Amino acid sequence: MNKDSDRVEAIVSEKRIKLHIFEPSQRKIWTVVGKGGEYWIDPEGGYCSCPGFYFGKLNGKDVCYHLESAELAQRENKIEKIIFSDEEFSDFLSGLLSDL
């Protein structure tokens, strides 16, 4: 296994892919807890807020290991789902963006 494969396995086995669901609207925000902190990911849109994603894109890479982890976690149903109320959405988003 290469270094990224090991990272992917660790993230998935430790359930560090988080799906934050806001109710009753059913808005969803995905995050992953990586080595450098917590990052916002969009598995469907193919985006991650980590520096590796940005610099990888500059070098022709399509995804970072966080997105690979999200894909595997979804296949294996190893996602941590966290339910919030819609009233918490704004504060959650502000906190997430301030960490970027």
C-alpha positions in Angstrom: 0.0 0.0 0.0 1.1 3.5 -0.7 1.0 6.4 1.8 -2.3 7.8 0.5 -4.0 4.3 0.7 -2.9 4.0 4.3 -4.4 7.5 5.0 -7.6 6.6 3.3 -8.0 3.4 5.3 -7.2 5.2 8.6 -9.8 8.0 7.9 -12.5 5.5 7.0 -11.8 3.0 9.8 -11.8 5.8 12.3 -15.1 7.3 10.9 -13.5 10.7 10.3 -15.8 11.4 7.3 -18.7 13.4 8.8 -22.1 14.2 7.3 -23.7 17.1 9.1 -27.5 17.1 8.5 -29.6 20.1 9.4 -33.3 19.5 10.1 -35.9 20.0 9.0 -34.4 21.4 5.8 -32.2 18.4 5.2 -29.2 20.7 4.2 -26.0 18.7 4.3 -22.4 19.6 4.8 -19.6 17.1 4.5 -16.4 17.4 6.5 -13.3 15.2 7.0 -10.9 15.3 10.0 -7.5 15.0 8.5 -3.9 15.4 9.8 -4.0 19.2 9.4 -7.5 19.8 10.8 -11.1 19.6 9.6 -11.8 20.3 6.0 -15.0 20.9 4.1 -15.6 18.4 1.3 -18.1 18.1 -1.5 -17.9 14.5 -2.7 -20.4 15.0 -5.5 -18.7 18.2 -6.8 -15.2 16.8 -6.3 -13.9 19.5 -4.0 -11.9 19.6 -0.8 -10.7 22.7 1.1 -7.4 21.1 2.1 -4.1 22.5 0.7 -3.3 19.1 -1.0 -6.4 19.4 -3.2 -5.4 22.8 -4.4 -1.8 22.0 -5.1 -2.7 18.7 -6.5 -5.0 20.4 -9.0 -2.2 22.6 -10.1 -0.2 19.4 -10.8 -2.9 17.7 -12.7 -4.3 15.5 -9.9 -8.0 15.0 -9.8 -8.7 14.3 -6.1 -7.0 14.3 -2.7 -7.0 11.4 -0.3 -9.8 13.1 1.7 -12.1 12.7 -1.3 -11.0 9.2 -1.9 -11.8 8.5 1.8 -15.3 10.0 1.4 -15.9 7.7 -1.6 -14.8 4.6 0.3 -16.7 5.6 3.5 -19.9 6.0 1.5 -19.4 2.6 -0.2 -18.7 0.9 3.2 -21.3 2.9 5.1 -18.8 4.2 7.5 -19.9 7.8 7.8 -20.5 9.6 11.0 -23.8 11.3 10.7 -24.5 14.3 13.0 -27.9 15.9 13.2 -28.3 19.6 13.9 -31.3 22.0 13.8 -31.6 24.5 11.0 -31.1 27.3 13.6 -27.5 26.0 14.0 -26.7 26.1 10.3 -25.4 29.7 10.2 -23.1 29.3 13.3 -21.8 26.0 12.0 -21.0 27.4 8.6 -19.3 30.5 10.1 -17.2 28.2 12.3 -16.2 26.0 9.4 -15.3 28.9 7.2 -13.3 30.6 9.9 -11.1 27.5 10.0 -10.3 27.6 6.3 
